[in-house]
């Protein structure tokens, strides 16, 4: 899930220019922001907490401590911080967005949807709340609502690769391989190392019996040590058999059986008939 960091960078730039006039609380906020940008989230939380000791209503310290706590899966603290920001600043759209993400992680989708809606009401030009709400809708099997949000994301930012990928996944689940391939391809054009998009496109091409094209995606994943080797070996073996390359088909079928500890009787029988 995505949490935006735009406010952090705005404040960092501001502080760098006017750093000599910072209050003690904002000096700690600046140090925390630097650690957050370095992904030292525990260190950032310590600085934000110090900022709040000096000024308990330092909204940005609360907000960014909420972000870091969320990343570290300290959900109770994150929820508390985002809620306090909202109490102090009811128009803080990013805090509603952050709290919505916490509610998703806590398994409270109805509360999450309320906060996503509020974040979008306050700031309708930021794509992330639409994307995260769309992702939640997809998990809830509200596919049309998910599509609607993903399309809104792309109206705001046509290069938002995760929206293209997630639309590809939904199209694939609906059996619309052509539309799915188009979305996976857009994802890949924006990020040539978005390996899950290659995998999704390869599966769709295989479903369309375009085995040679599917092999190009699967072989690329193999060469880049794709994490889901069990499924990848299965698809590689199948596609090689389909294009008439039994030698490689048997090679990857054997790799697959090895990973399965030779516990699949059907595949083992197929291997014994075609590969020995």
C-alpha positions in Angstrom: 0.0 0.0 0.0 1.1 3.5 -0.7 1.5 6.5 1.7 2.5 9.7 0.1 5.6 11.6 1.2 5.0 14.8 -0.6 4.5 16.9 2.6 7.7 15.6 4.1 9.7 16.8 1.1 8.0 20.2 1.1 8.8 20.8 4.7 12.4 19.6 4.2 12.9 22.1 1.4 11.3 24.9 3.5 13.5 24.0 6.5 16.7 23.9 4.5 16.0 27.4 3.3 14.9 28.9 6.6 16.7 26.5 9.0 18.2 29.2 11.1 14.8 30.3 12.3 13.5 26.8 13.3 12.0 26.3 16.7 13.6 23.5 18.8 10.6 21.3 18.0 10.9 21.8 14.3 14.7 21.2 14.5 13.8 17.7 15.7 11.2 17.4 13.0 13.8 18.2 10.4 16.2 15.6 11.8 13.3 13.1 11.8 12.5 13.9 8.2 16.1 13.3 7.2 16.1 9.9 8.9 12.7 9.0 7.4 14.0 9.8 3.9 16.9 7.4 4.7 14.4 4.7 5.8 15.7 4.8 9.4 12.2 4.7 10.7 13.0 3.9 14.3 15.4 6.8 14.4 12.9 9.1 12.7 10.2 8.1 15.3 12.7 9.0 18.1 13.2 12.5 16.6 9.5 13.1 16.0 8.7 12.0 19.5 11.3 14.5 20.8 9.7 17.2 18.7 6.4 16.4 20.3 7.8 16.6 23.8 8.8 20.2 22.9 5.5 21.0 21.1 2.6 18.5 21.6 0.7 20.1 18.7 3.4 19.8 16.1 1.1 18.4 13.4 3.8 17.3 11.0 5.7 15.5 13.7 2.5 13.6 14.5 1.8 12.9 10.9 5.2 11.6 10.0 5.5 9.6 13.2 2.2 8.0 12.1 3.7 7.1 8.7 6.8 5.6 10.3 4.8 3.7 12.8 2.6 2.3 10.0 5.6 1.2 8.0 7.0 -0.6 11.1 3.5 -2.2 11.6 3.0 -0.4 14.9 -0.6 0.1 14.0 -2.0 1.3 17.4 0.5 4.2 17.5 0.0 5.0 13.9 -3.8 5.1 14.4 -3.4 7.4 17.4 -1.1 9.8 15.6 -3.2 10.1 12.5 -6.4 10.6 14.7 -4.7 13.3 16.7 -3.6 15.1 13.5 -7.3 15.0 12.4 -8.4 16.5 15.7 -5.9 19.3 15.4 -6.4 19.9 11.7 -9.7 18.5 10.3 -8.7 19.4 6.8 -5.4 17.4 6.8 -6.3 15.1 3.8 -3.1 13.1 4.1 -3.9 12.1 7.7 -7.3 10.7 6.6 -5.5 8.8 3.9 -2.9 7.5 6.4 -5.6 6.5 8.9 -7.5 4.7 6.1 -4.5 2.6 5.4 -4.2 1.7 9.1 -7.9 0.6 9.1 -7.3 -1.6 6.1 -4.4 -3.3 7.9 -6.6 -3.7 11.0 -9.3 -5.4 9.0 -11.8 -2.6 9.3 -12.7 -1.9 5.6 -15.9 0.2 6.4 -13.9 2.7 8.5 -11.2 2.7 5.8 -13.7 3.6 3.1 -15.0 6.5 5.2 -11.5 7.9 5.6 -10.5 7.4 1.9 -13.7 9.3 0.9 -12.8 12.1 3.3 -9.2 12.3 2.0 -10.5 12.5 -1.6 -13.1 15.1 -0.6 -10.4 17.3 0.8 -7.9 16.7 -2.0 -9.3 15.2 -5.2 -6.1 15.7 -7.2 -3.9 13.3 -5.4 -4.0 9.8 -7.0 -2.9 7.6 -4.0 -6.2 7.6 -2.0 -8.0 6.6 -5.1 -5.5 3.8 -5.8 -5.6 2.5 -2.2 -9.4 2.6 -2.1 -9.5 0.8 -5.5 -7.2 -1.9 -4.1 -9.4 -2.3 -1.1 -12.5 -2.5 -3.4 -10.7 -5.3 -5.4 -10.1 -7.2 -2.2 -13.8 -6.8 -1.4 -14.8 -8.1 -4.8 -16.3 -4.8 -5.7 -14.6 -4.9 -9.1 -16.5 -2.1 -10.9 -15.7 0.3 -8.0 -12.1 -0.8 -8.2 -11.9 -0.1 -11.9 -13.5 3.3 -11.4 -10.9 4.3 -8.9 -8.0 2.9 -10.9 -9.2 4.9 -13.9 -9.5 8.0 -11.8 -5.9 7.5 -10.8 -4.8 7.3 -14.4 -6.8 10.5 -15.3 -4.7 12.3 -12.6 -1.4 10.5 -13.4 -1.3 8.5 -16.6 2.1 7.1 -15.6 0.9 5.5 -12.4 2.3 2.0 -13.1 0.6 0.3 -10.1 -2.8 1.3 -11.4 -2.1 -0.2 -14.8 -0.8 -3.4 -13.2 -3.8 -3.8 -10.9 -6.2 -3.2 -13.8 -4.3 -5.9 -15.7 -4.9 -8.3 -12.8 -8.6 -7.5 -12.7 -9.0 -7.9 -16.4 -7.1 -11.3 -16.2 -9.5 -12.5 -13.5 -12.4 -11.6 -15.8 -10.9 -13.6 -18.6 -10.2 -10.5 -20.7 -6.7 -11.4 -21.8 -6.3 -8.8 -24.5 -7.2 -5.9 -22.1 -5.0 -7.5 -19.4 -2.0 -7.8 -21.8 -2.4 -4.1 -22.7 -2.3 -3.0 -19.1 0.6 -5.2 -18.2 2.5 -3.9 -21.2 1.9 -0.3 -20.1 3.2 -1.2 -16.7 6.4 -2.7 -18.3 6.9 0.3 -20.5 7.0 2.5 -17.4 9.2 0.1 -15.4 11.2 -2.5 -17.2 11.8 -4.4 -14.0 8.2 -4.7 -12.9 8.5 -8.5 -12.9 5.0 -9.3 -11.7 3.7 -7.5 -14.8 5.8 -9.8 -17.1 4.5 -12.8 -15.2 0.9 -11.6 -15.6 1.4 -10.9 -19.3 3.1 -14.3 -19.8 0.1 -16.1 -18.2 -2.3 -14.2 -20.5 -0.3 -15.0 -23.6 -0.2 -18.7 -22.5 -4.0 -18.7 -22.1 -4.2 -17.3 -25.7 -2.0 -20.2 -26.8 0.7 -17.7 -27.9 3.4 -19.9 -26.4 6.4 -18.4 -28.1 5.5 -14.9 -26.9 4.8 -16.2 -23.4 8.2 -17.9 -23.3 9.9 -14.5 -23.9 8.3 -13.2 -20.6 8.9 -16.4 -18.7 12.5 -16.7 -19.8 13.2 -13.1 -18.8 11.8 -13.8 -15.4 14.0 -17.0 -15.1 17.1 -15.0 -16.1 16.2 -12.4 -13.4 15.7 -14.9 -10.6 11.9 -14.4 -10.3 10.8 -15.3 -6.8 7.8 -17.6 -7.6 9.9 -20.4 -9.1 7.4 -23.1 -8.6 4.8 -21.5 -10.9 7.5 -20.2 -13.3 9.0 -23.6 -13.8 5.5 -25.0 -14.4 4.7 -22.4 -17.1 8.2 -22.7 -18.7 7.8 -26.5 -18.9 4.3 -26.3 -20.4 5.3 -23.7 -23.0 8.4 -25.5 -24.1 6.3 -28.7 -24.6 3.8 -26.7 -26.6 6.4 -25.3 -29.0 7.9 -28.7 -29.5 11.0 -28.3 -27.3 10.6 -31.5 -25.2 14.2 -31.3 -24.0 13.7 -28.1 -22.2 10.1 -29.0 -21.2 11.5 -32.1 -19.4 14.3 -30.0 -17.9 11.9 -27.6 -16.2 9.4 -30.3 -15.4 12.2 -32.1 -13.5 13.1 -28.9 -11.7 9.4 -28.4 -10.8 9.1 -32.0 -9.5 12.3 -31.6 -7.4 10.8 -28.5 -5.8 7.7 -30.4 -5.0 9.7 -33.3 -3.6 8.3 -35.5 -6.3 4.9 -35.6 -4.5 2.7 -34.9 -7.5 1.8 -38.3 -9.0 0.2 -36.9 -12.1 3.3 -34.8 -13.1 5.6 -37.6 -12.1 3.7 -40.0 -14.4 3.8 -37.4 -17.2 7.6 -37.0 -16.7 8.1 -40.8 -16.8 6.2 -41.2 -20.0 7.6 -38.2 -21.9 11.0 -37.6 -20.5 12.6 -41.0 -19.8 
